[in-house]
Amino acid sequence: MKIALAHGDGIGPEIMAAVLDVFAAAGVTKHIEFIPVEMGQSVFEQGNTRGMTDAAIRTTEECGILFKGPMGTPKGSGGKSINVTARKIWNAFANLRHFMALPGVETVYTRAGIPVNFYIVRENIEDTYGGVEHRLSNDMIQCKRLISAPGSDQVHRFAFQTARRLGINNIFCGHKANIMKMTDGLFLDRFRAAAKDFPEIQTGDVIIDALCMNLVVKPQQYQMIVLPNLQGDIVSDLAAGLVGGLGFAPSANIGKHISIFEAVHGTAPDIAGRGIANPTALLLSGLMMLRHIGMTRPAAVIHNALFAALEAGVRTGDFGDKSTPALGTKDFTKAIMDRLGESPRTVTPAPVPEDGEAPTFQRPERPAHQEVIRTFTNIVTQVTGCDIYLDSPLSPIALADEMTRACVDTPFKLSLISNRGTQVWPTGSIYTECVDYYRVRFELKDGVAPGSFGQSRCIALLDKIAEKFTVCSYELLRTFDGVKGYSLAQGQ
């Protein structure tokens, strides 16, 4: 089996070499050929804003699996995060991370005897990670948050299927649906819909801020948590802190056709080339990869050797008992290889199966074209108005006068003006400060039936207003099977 291999930047080549040495010693490379691909800082420096060459993309798509070290991304202007780009272009829709207390890695929880062992499944494609941003006025910038039903369905089904395979009997959905009632509300609704097909698994939901507190206070109450993209990113790093840091947090990005396995920590340029980097997170990510492709036996053997080394006090300089000498990357790796075939004594070892020596991974057939995925079909939609977003220095009252005149000879009435999401007309507080960016909502006049016309009348109103005002954006207001597809303003 061929797997695309990106060594990474900074400490990436050192820790990747360490992992490949362990793999070779455990017999992994008898069954896998790693194909190097060019990605990361060197590609950015060549002016390629994707951070990966055409050949690297082609090889990864041919292999279906990418194993990658940490990579640098230009800060500020220039290319976007290569990690996010790779996940999105190959639709690796689910990020799976396992957070487990490791022997020899002391934390406040290990000292207190509190077990930490849970998974986070993070939606990987949507949310604010679309990076859809615009400057709307002198003082206002927008980032669009996109949540889809099919995208939510994909990550929730993966979470439940993974839980069933791992014997996990409880999943929580983390969200902020109390505030973002439509986006996070949809994510939560699709979680509940997926749960119906897995009746043996108990479910619950928790608001994201309460979840963060709960994880710090009582992490042992969770087995698996599924989250939207941005919230999942933040909570994943919080969870890494519970087990000793990102140096002990493995990561898998799972897609239907292509999956990516990587360490989530940075490139640590300050220690690059010094031979002291800790390869544990990348090794644990590699074990997730081996299990994903069916090589469960060598994965279990390496897992046990790593844990046996850690409980014996083997460490790099970033963790462990400071009274014992810290090892460099190569000696740390050798200590793991020397324990291949051994099992840890202070923690439960991974069961070593009789089979699972060679890959059993079967890729789905290559798609002929980009697929459009859908959840809801045959929905009856009706136009009920529009929201028009304006760049204007006017006061709410003055703007309301202008907008009321604009819609006189139309089927619409002015129903709302809001600023930064808060209603400022027809009612509002004198203490609400406004910036130069307004949402102006027009809805059907009394007696005008929804569905009596399409969006052309909204476009005509938009064109009329655009003659005098700078229109930043426009959103069509519709009902979907009679349910409003738009939210109220704060204070409305």
RODO-2510 file (C-alpha; in nm, 4 decimals, decimal comma):
residues 492
     n   res          X          Y          Z
     1     m     0,0000     0,0000     0,0000
     2     k     0,1249     0,3483    -0,0859
     3     i     0,0870     0,6432     0,1510
     4     a     0,1805     1,0032     0,0699
     5     l     0,4342     1,1396     0,3181
     6     a     0,5016     1,5078     0,3937
     7     h     0,7910     1,5499     0,6374
     8     g     0,6829     1,8966     0,7514
     9     d     0,8736     2,2066     0,8564
    10     g     1,0812     2,2948     1,1620
    11     i     1,1016     1,9843     1,3785
    12     g     0,8846     1,7982     1,1266
    13     p     1,1637     1,6080     0,9467
    14     e     1,3188     1,4991     1,2800
    15     i     1,0026     1,3634     1,4371
    16     m     0,8871     1,2062     1,1093
    17     a     1,2194     1,0240     1,0810
    18     a     1,1704     0,8975     1,4366
    19     v     0,8230     0,7642     1,3588
    20     l     0,9407     0,5950     1,0401
    21     d     1,2222     0,4268     1,2352
    22     v     0,9687     0,2851     1,4808
    23     f     0,7464     0,1749     1,1935
    24     a     1,0382    -0,0020     1,0248
    25     a     1,1370    -0,1789     1,3471
    26     a     0,7782    -0,2983     1,3926
    27     g     0,7543    -0,4333     1,0381
    28     v     0,5148    -0,1697     0,9088
    29     t     0,7278    -0,0858     0,6059
    30     k     0,7030    -0,4440     0,4825
    31     h     0,3483    -0,3584     0,3807
    32     i     0,3585     0,0199     0,3225
    33     e     0,5595     0,2320     0,0815
    34     f     0,5785     0,5966     0,1837
    35     i     0,5882     0,8347    -0,1142
    36     p     0,7432     1,1762    -0,0283
    37     v     0,5438     1,4823    -0,1367
    38     e     0,6434     1,8479    -0,1333
    39     m     0,4297     2,0630     0,0959
    40     g     0,4739     2,3424     0,3467
    41     q     0,7016     2,6407     0,3957
    42     s     0,9350     2,5730     0,1041
    43     v     0,6419     2,5641    -0,1367
    44     f     0,4965     2,8873     0,0035
    45     e     0,8354     3,0512    -0,0424
    46     q     0,8230     2,9600    -0,4122
    47     g     0,5112     3,1792    -0,4420
    48     n     0,2629     2,8903    -0,4368
    49     t    -0,0198     3,0135    -0,2112
    50     r    -0,1666     2,6637    -0,1711
    51     g     0,1495     2,5436    -0,0002
    52     m     0,1584     2,2199    -0,2000
    53     t     0,2816     2,1361    -0,5477
    54     d     0,0653     1,9916    -0,8238
    55     a     0,2649     1,6694    -0,7973
    56     a     0,1958     1,6512    -0,4227
    57     i    -0,1774     1,6918    -0,4845
    58     r    -0,1739     1,4254    -0,7550
    59     t     0,0217     1,1772    -0,5410
    60     t    -0,2008     1,2285    -0,2373
    61     e    -0,5131     1,1761    -0,4458
    62     e    -0,3649     0,8588    -0,5949
    63     c    -0,2743     0,7205    -0,2514
    64     g    -0,5831     0,8238    -0,0582
    65     i    -0,3842     0,8643     0,2661
    66     l    -0,1539     1,1523     0,3654
    67     f     0,0775     1,1291     0,6675
    68     k     0,2185     1,4706     0,7462
    69     g     0,4410     1,6477     0,9941
    70     p     0,3726     1,9970     1,1300
    71     m     0,3870     2,2703     0,8668
    72     g     0,4389     2,6431     0,8693
    73     t     0,1945     2,8857     0,7093
    74     p     0,2757     3,2482     0,6211
    75     k     0,1268     3,4827     0,8793
    76     g    -0,0863     3,7755     0,7666
    77     s    -0,1066     3,8158     0,3900
    78     g    -0,0188     3,5361     0,1519
    79     g    -0,1236     3,1733     0,1549
    80     k    -0,3866     3,0314     0,3848
    81     s    -0,3227     2,7539     0,6359
    82     i    -0,2061     2,4468     0,4478
    83     n    -0,3632     2,2282     0,7154
    84     v    -0,7066     2,3809     0,6567
    85     t    -0,6576     2,3840     0,2790
    86     a    -0,5702     2,0130     0,2702
    87     r    -0,8689     1,9154     0,4826
    88     k    -1,1085     2,1217     0,2745
    89     i    -0,9994     2,0433    -0,0821
    90     w    -1,0031     1,6688    -0,0051
    91     n    -1,3181     1,6905     0,2064
    92     a    -1,1658     1,5316     0,5154
    93     f    -1,4848     1,6259     0,6956
    94     a    -1,4220     1,4783     1,0415
    95     n    -1,1309     1,5605     1,2702
    96     l    -1,0848     1,2854     1,5295
    97     r    -0,8598     1,3440     1,8311
    98     h    -0,8008     1,1149     2,1263
    99     f    -0,7088     1,2690     2,4598
   100     m    -0,5747     1,0159     2,7075
   101     a    -0,3585     1,0448     3,0178
   102     l    -0,0212     0,8858     2,9390
   103     p     0,2099     0,7161     3,1894
   104     g     0,5069     0,9333     3,2735
   105     v     0,3245     1,2506     3,1651
   106     e     0,2255     1,4215     3,4877
   107     t    -0,0695     1,6598     3,4984
   108     v    -0,2914     1,7966     3,7734
   109     y    -0,5362     1,5190     3,6846
   110     t    -0,2877     1,2326     3,7069
   111     r    -0,1691     1,3671     4,0422
   112     a    -0,5298     1,3735     4,1622
   113     g    -0,6013     1,0261     4,0250
   114     i    -0,8671     1,1561     3,7854
   115     p    -0,8882     0,9481     3,4650
   116     v    -0,8858     1,1419     3,1385
   117     n    -0,9735     0,9420     2,8283
   118     f    -1,2118     1,0818     2,5679
   119     y    -1,2465     1,1631     2,1980
   120     i    -1,3381     1,4861     2,0225
   121     v    -1,4933     1,4761     1,6776
   122     r    -1,4768     1,8150     1,5102
   123     e    -1,6544     1,9121     1,1893
   124     n    -1,3700     1,9997     0,9571
   125     i    -1,5024     2,1785     0,6467
   126     e    -1,7568     2,4455     0,7313
   127     d    -1,8220     2,7139     0,9934
   128     t    -1,5979     3,0226     0,9896
   129     y    -1,3186     2,8087     0,8399
   130     g    -1,4612     2,8820     0,4999
   131     g    -1,2628     3,2026     0,5463
   132     v    -1,5337     3,4028     0,3654
   133     e    -1,4616     3,7575     0,4841
   134     h    -1,5401     4,1034     0,3493
   135     r    -1,4841     4,4614     0,4527
   136     l    -1,8334     4,6073     0,4405
   137     s    -1,7785     4,9670     0,5437
   138     n    -1,5097     5,1887     0,6915
   139     d    -1,5660     5,0349     1,0335
   140     m    -1,7197     4,6896     0,9749
   141     i    -1,5722     4,3568     0,8637
   142     q    -1,7743     4,0385     0,8212
   143     c    -1,6857     3,6691     0,8456
   144     k    -1,9568     3,4338     0,7216
   145     r    -2,0410     3,1271     0,9274
   146     l    -2,1669     2,8466     0,7063
   147     i    -2,3294     2,5313     0,8500
   148     s    -2,4992     2,2820     0,6176
   149     a    -2,7280     1,9884     0,6884
   150     p    -2,5262     1,7412     0,4734
   151     g    -2,1984     1,8528     0,6310
   152     s    -2,3454     1,8096     0,9780
   153     d    -2,4867     1,4698     0,8822
   154     q    -2,1458     1,3494     0,7648
   155     v    -1,9631     1,4355     1,0848
   156     h    -2,2393     1,3095     1,3146
   157     r    -2,2668     0,9739     1,1401
   158     f    -1,8892     0,9378     1,1561
   159     a    -1,8978     1,0117     1,5297
   160     f    -2,1661     0,7529     1,5989
   161     q    -2,0018     0,4913     1,3767
   162     t    -1,6657     0,5497     1,5467
   163     a    -1,8255     0,5287     1,8899
   164     r    -1,9889     0,1977     1,7989
   165     r    -1,6586     0,0583     1,6708
   166     l    -1,4701     0,1684     1,9840
   167     g    -1,7377     0,0530     2,2273
   168     i    -1,8199     0,4069     2,3402
   169     n    -2,1744     0,4279     2,4786
   170     n    -2,2183     0,8016     2,5323
   171     i    -2,1795     1,1013     2,2977
   172     f    -2,2386     1,4696     2,3711
   173     c    -2,2975     1,7400     2,1105
   174     g    -2,1303     2,0702     2,2024
   175     h    -2,2938     2,3813     2,0604
   176     k    -2,4067     2,7421     2,1094
   177     a    -2,7619     2,6921     1,9836
   178     n    -2,8972     2,9148     2,2590
   179     i    -2,7495     3,2128     2,0713
   180     m    -2,6887     3,0918     1,7140
   181     k    -3,0292     2,9306     1,6934
   182     m    -3,0197     2,8556     1,3220
   183     t    -2,6578     2,7509     1,2528
   184     d    -2,5776     2,5690     1,5758
   185     g    -2,9452     2,4810     1,5960
   186     l    -2,9154     2,2919     1,2672
   187     f    -2,5966     2,1183     1,3863
   188     l    -2,7767     2,0034     1,7022
   189     d    -3,0894     1,8953     1,5142
   190     r    -2,8844     1,6786     1,2768
   191     f    -2,7044     1,5252     1,5766
   192     r    -3,0385     1,4193     1,7184
   193     a    -3,1468     1,2849     1,3796
   194     a    -2,8301     1,0726     1,3480
   195     a    -2,8723     0,9412     1,7023
   196     k    -3,1962     0,7657     1,6039
   197     d    -2,9947     0,5101     1,4032
   198     f    -2,7739     0,4252     1,7022
   199     p    -3,0187     0,3475     1,9836
   200     e    -2,7573     0,1693     2,1949
   201     i    -2,5585     0,4937     2,2361
   202     q    -2,6730     0,7458     2,4941
   203     t    -2,6655     1,1110     2,3868
   204     g    -2,6708     1,4547     2,5425
   205     d    -2,5956     1,8112     2,4443
   206     v    -2,4042     2,0830     2,6254
   207     i    -2,3558     2,4533     2,5576
   208     i    -1,9953     2,5201     2,4625
   209     d    -1,9046     2,7516     2,7495
   210     a    -2,0428     2,5057     3,0049
   211     l    -1,8558     2,2268     2,8261
   212     c    -1,5234     2,4068     2,8686
   213     m    -1,5889     2,4460     3,2402
   214     n    -1,6991     2,0829     3,2731
   215     l    -1,3875     1,9549     3,0984
   216     v    -1,1660     2,1376     3,3443
   217     v    -1,3698     2,0441     3,6526
   218     k    -1,4725     1,6863     3,5699
   219     p    -1,3278     1,5562     3,2409
   220     q    -1,4040     1,1931     3,3270
   221     q    -1,7751     1,2500     3,2560
   222     y    -1,7129     1,2567     2,8802
   223     q    -1,6338     0,9737     2,6381
   224     m    -1,6899     1,1507     2,3056
   225     i    -1,7907     1,5051     2,2102
   226     v    -1,8869     1,6199     1,8595
   227     l    -1,8573     1,9904     1,7778
   228     p    -1,8750     2,2470     1,4948
   229     n    -1,5441     2,3491     1,3417
   230     l    -1,4322     2,6594     1,5325
   231     q    -1,5654     2,5432     1,8677
   232     g    -1,4087     2,2025     1,8074
   233     d    -1,0729     2,3611     1,7347
   234     i    -1,0744     2,5595     2,0591
   235     v    -1,2026     2,2740     2,2757
   236     s    -0,9476     2,0347     2,1231
   237     d    -0,6611     2,2530     2,2399
   238     l    -0,8215     2,2870     2,5822
   239     a    -0,8457     1,9077     2,5944
   240     a    -0,4799     1,8746     2,4967
   241     g    -0,3943     2,0818     2,8034
   242     l    -0,5672     1,8221     3,0209
   243     v    -0,3262     1,5481     2,9102
   244     g    -0,0010     1,7443     2,9018
   245     g    -0,0160     1,9582     2,5886
   246     l    -0,0289     1,9321     2,2113
   247     g     0,2816     1,7117     2,2200
   248     f     0,0562     1,4269     2,3298
   249     a    -0,2490     1,4918     2,1090
   250     p    -0,2858     1,2757     1,7967
   251     s    -0,5117     1,3779     1,5118
   252     a    -0,6873     1,2146     1,2178
   253     n    -0,8806     1,3957     0,9437
   254     i    -1,1188     1,1465     0,7888
   255     g    -1,2878     1,1802     0,4514
   256     k    -1,4794     0,9486     0,2232
   257     h    -1,1950     0,9296    -0,0302
   258     i    -0,8876     1,0870     0,1317
   259     s    -0,7775     1,0965     0,4961
   260     i    -0,4955     1,2930     0,6595
   261     f    -0,3044     1,1970     0,9740
   262     e    -0,0928     1,4615     1,1433
   263     a     0,0437     1,6006     1,4665
   264     v    -0,1502     1,9139     1,5547
   265     h     0,1329     2,0946     1,7322
   266     g     0,3481     2,3575     1,5648
   267     t     0,6827     2,3442     1,3903
   268     a     0,8809     2,4641     1,6973
   269     p     1,1480     2,6454     1,4923
   270     d     1,3329     2,7402     1,8116
   271     i     1,4411     2,3780     1,8662
   272     a     1,4497     2,2589     1,5043
   273     g     1,7740     2,0798     1,4166
   274     r     1,8794     2,0334     1,7785
   275     g     1,7665     1,6723     1,7997
   276     i     1,5540     1,7225     2,1115
   277     a     1,1984     1,7244     1,9699
   278     n     0,9289     1,4980     2,1126
   279     p     0,7798     1,2670     1,8440
   280     t     0,4996     1,1273     2,0632
   281     a     0,2047     1,3143     1,9073
   282     l     0,3112     1,2244     1,5530
   283     l     0,3684     0,8619     1,6548
   284     l     0,0233     0,8434     1,8135
   285     s    -0,1220     0,9979     1,4945
   286     g     0,0611     0,7311     1,2975
   287     l    -0,1016     0,4627     1,5132
   288     m    -0,4426     0,6105     1,4312
   289     m    -0,3451     0,5814     1,0655
   290     l    -0,2368     0,2180     1,1009
   291     r    -0,5659     0,1290     1,2685
   292     h    -0,7569     0,3169     0,9985
   293     i    -0,6017     0,1058     0,7221
   294     g    -0,6430    -0,2209     0,9121
   295     m    -0,2895    -0,2706     1,0489
   296     t    -0,4178    -0,3199     1,4015
   297     r    -0,1492    -0,5643     1,5131
   298     p     0,1602    -0,3440     1,4612
   299     a    -0,0403    -0,0476     1,5927
   300     a    -0,1050    -0,2335     1,9197
   301     v     0,2571    -0,3517     1,9450
   302     i     0,3920     0,0040     1,8993
   303     h     0,1282     0,1439     2,1362
   304     n     0,2399    -0,0941     2,4110
   305     a     0,6091    -0,0246     2,3488
   306     l     0,5490     0,3522     2,3724
   307     f     0,3530     0,3179     2,6948
   308     a     0,6124     0,0817     2,8416
   309     a     0,8849     0,3350     2,7644
   310     l     0,6885     0,6241     2,9125
   311     e     0,6090     0,4401     3,2355
   312     a     0,9783     0,3535     3,2680
   313     g     1,0550     0,7256     3,2778
   314     v     1,1800     0,7587     2,9207
   315     r     1,1299     1,1233     2,8255
   316     t     1,2344     1,4163     2,6144
   317     g     1,3070     1,7500     2,7772
   318     d     0,9542     1,8888     2,7481
   319     f     0,7936     1,6532     3,0013
   320     g     0,8479     1,3971     3,2722
   321     d     1,0470     1,3713     3,5937
   322     k     1,3100     1,6429     3,5789
   323     s     1,5330     1,4423     3,8139
   324     t     1,5901     1,1859     3,5371
   325     p     1,7971     1,2697     3,2288
   326     a     1,6133     1,3926     2,9207
   327     l     1,6822     1,2035     2,6000
   328     g     1,7227     1,3407     2,2528
   329     t     1,4831     1,2425     1,9762
   330     k     1,6932     0,9512     1,8518
   331     d     1,7543     0,7984     2,1956
   332     f     1,3876     0,8448     2,2890
   333     t     1,2940     0,6633     1,9685
   334     k     1,5443     0,3842     2,0350
   335     a     1,3976     0,3334     2,3825
   336     i     1,0585     0,2706     2,2220
   337     m     1,2016     0,0324     1,9626
   338     d     1,3887    -0,1588     2,2327
   339     r     1,0550    -0,2296     2,4017
   340     l     0,8709    -0,3626     2,0968
   341     g     0,6995    -0,6789     2,2155
   342     e     0,6693    -0,5540     2,5749
   343     s     0,3556    -0,4281     2,7480
   344     p     0,3054    -0,1542     3,0050
   345     r     0,2406    -0,2652     3,3625
   346     t     0,0831     0,0409     3,5244
   347     v    -0,1901     0,0896     3,2623
   348     t    -0,4027    -0,1498     3,0601
   349     p    -0,2103    -0,2570     2,7503
   350     a    -0,3633    -0,2508     2,4057
   351     p    -0,4819    -0,5999     2,3070
   352     v    -0,2623    -0,7406     2,0299
   353     p    -0,4780    -0,9207     1,7719
   354     e    -0,3631    -1,2332     1,5905
   355     d    -0,4457    -1,0819     1,2522
   356     g    -0,4269    -0,7220     1,1320
   357     e    -0,0656    -0,7475     1,0181
   358     a    -0,1229    -0,6106     0,6662
   359     p    -0,3481    -0,3314     0,5332
   360     t    -0,7109    -0,4141     0,4585
   361     f    -0,8073    -0,0618     0,3575
   362     q    -1,0315    -0,0389     0,0510
   363     r    -1,0849     0,3016    -0,1070
   364     p    -1,4205     0,3922    -0,2598
   365     e    -1,4215     0,4341    -0,6357
   366     r    -1,2761     0,7641    -0,7527
   367     p    -1,5597     1,0124    -0,8194
   368     a    -1,6156     1,1142    -1,1800
   369     h    -1,6992     1,4724    -1,0812
   370     q    -1,7586     1,6929    -0,7793
   371     e    -2,0610     1,5582    -0,5945
   372     v    -2,3437     1,7749    -0,4647
   373     i    -2,4530     1,6335    -0,1286
   374     r    -2,8045     1,7036    -0,0009
   375     t    -3,0150     1,6304     0,3046
   376     f    -3,3477     1,8071     0,2507
   377     t    -3,5344     1,7782    -0,0799
   378     n    -3,8874     1,8631    -0,1974
   379     i    -3,9095     2,1584     0,0408
   380     v    -4,1691     2,4241    -0,0462
   381     t    -4,0128     2,7714    -0,0236
   382     q    -4,1872     3,1065    -0,0430
   383     v    -4,0408     3,4577    -0,0631
   384     t    -4,1449     3,6821     0,2252
   385     g    -3,9031     3,9742     0,1861
   386     c    -3,5368     4,0630     0,2027
   387     d    -3,2623     4,1970     0,4261
   388     i    -3,0526     4,4695     0,2643
   389     y    -2,7239     4,5637     0,4300
   390     l    -2,6128     4,9233     0,3910
   391     d    -2,2977     5,1261     0,4472
   392     s    -2,4440     5,4470     0,5870
   393     p    -2,3534     5,7147     0,8463
   394     l    -2,7194     5,8100     0,8984
   395     s    -2,8990     5,7741     1,2283
   396     p    -3,1576     5,4941     1,2531
   397     i    -3,4473     5,7427     1,2399
   398     a    -3,3112     5,9206     0,9313
   399     l    -3,2406     5,5858     0,7623
   400     a    -3,5927     5,4649     0,8420
   401     d    -3,7403     5,7712     0,6702
   402     e    -3,5354     5,7018     0,3557
   403     m    -3,6224     5,3294     0,3506
   404     t    -3,9922     5,3910     0,4103
   405     r    -4,0019     5,6166     0,1044
   406     a    -3,8094     5,3599    -0,1000
   407     c    -4,0698     5,0880    -0,0521
   408     v    -4,3873     5,2927    -0,1017
   409     d    -4,4755     5,1479    -0,4437
   410     t    -4,3637     4,7927    -0,3668
   411     p    -4,5284     4,4900    -0,2027
   412     f    -4,2973     4,5398     0,0975
   413     k    -4,2990     4,7396     0,4178
   414     l    -4,0021     4,8371     0,6322
   415     s    -4,0217     4,6117     0,9388
   416     l    -3,6823     4,6335     1,1071
   417     i    -3,3514     4,8161     1,1176
   418     s    -3,0726     4,6595     1,3214
   419     n    -2,7113     4,7491     1,3901
   420     r    -2,4580     4,4839     1,4895
   421     g    -2,7520     4,2463     1,5312
   422     t    -2,9500     4,4691     1,7701
   423     q    -3,2824     4,6274     1,6755
   424     v    -3,2626     5,0077     1,6578
   425     w    -3,5917     5,0719     1,4740
   426     p    -3,8944     5,0802     1,5119
   427     t    -3,8050     5,0415     1,8783
   428     g    -3,4734     5,0400     2,0561
   429     s    -3,2716     5,1952     2,3317
   430     i    -3,1158     5,5393     2,3162
   431     y    -2,8072     5,3762     2,4677
   432     t    -2,7474     5,1402     2,1736
   433     e    -2,4433     5,2747     1,9909
   434     c    -2,4429     5,2286     1,6151
   435     v    -2,1681     5,1860     1,3570
   436     d    -2,1848     5,2641     0,9854
   437     y    -2,3367     4,9301     0,8829
   438     y    -2,7105     4,8561     0,9023
   439     r    -2,9402     4,5665     0,8278
   440     v    -3,2679     4,6915     0,6793
   441     r    -3,5457     4,4335     0,6694
   442     f    -3,8389     4,4495     0,4311
   443     e    -4,1289     4,2092     0,4707
   444     l    -4,4564     4,1625     0,2860
   445     k    -4,7273     4,4192     0,3427
   446     d    -5,0458     4,3022     0,5083
   447     g    -5,2656     4,1278     0,2553
   448     v    -4,9804     4,0232     0,0243
   449     a    -4,9656     3,6428     0,0217
   450     p    -4,6278     3,4651     0,0539
   451     g    -4,5355     3,2902    -0,2687
   452     s    -4,7302     3,5306    -0,4897
   453     f    -4,4013     3,6268    -0,6596
   454     g    -4,0353     3,5248    -0,6624
   455     q    -3,7285     3,7270    -0,5738
   456     s    -3,7488     3,9603    -0,8740
   457     r    -3,9499     4,2150    -0,6737
   458     c    -3,6796     4,2066    -0,4031
   459     i    -3,4130     4,2672    -0,6645
   460     a    -3,6124     4,5625    -0,7996
   461     l    -3,6275     4,7114    -0,4486
   462     l    -3,2567     4,6492    -0,4065
   463     d    -3,1857     4,8273    -0,7345
   464     k    -3,3970     5,1260    -0,6270
   465     i    -3,2170     5,1591    -0,2931
   466     a    -2,8764     5,1166    -0,4600
   467     e    -2,9348     5,4370    -0,6562
   468     k    -2,8880     5,6386    -0,3347
   469     f    -2,7074     5,4037    -0,0897
   470     t    -2,4087     5,1731    -0,0904
   471     v    -2,5507     4,8203    -0,0661
   472     c    -2,2969     4,5860     0,0948
   473     s    -2,4961     4,2651     0,0651
   474     y    -2,8434     4,1228     0,0351
   475     e    -3,0209     3,8197     0,1800
   476     l    -3,3487     3,6798     0,0521
   477     l    -3,6061     3,6052     0,3235
   478     r    -3,7988     3,2834     0,2691
   479     t    -4,0082     3,0293     0,4509
   480     f    -3,9231     2,6598     0,4187
   481     d    -4,2336     2,4432     0,4491
   482     g    -4,3916     2,7347     0,6302
   483     v    -4,1050     2,7874     0,8781
   484     k    -3,9146     3,1174     0,8720
   485     g    -3,5640     3,0759     0,7356
   486     y    -3,4266     3,3845     0,9106
   487     s    -3,3684     3,4998     1,2653
   488     l    -3,5012     3,7858     1,4722
   489     a    -3,2787     4,0721     1,5808
   490     q    -3,1668     4,1118     1,9418
   491     g    -3,4378     4,3078     2,1168
   492     q    -3,6997     4,2361     1,8517
***
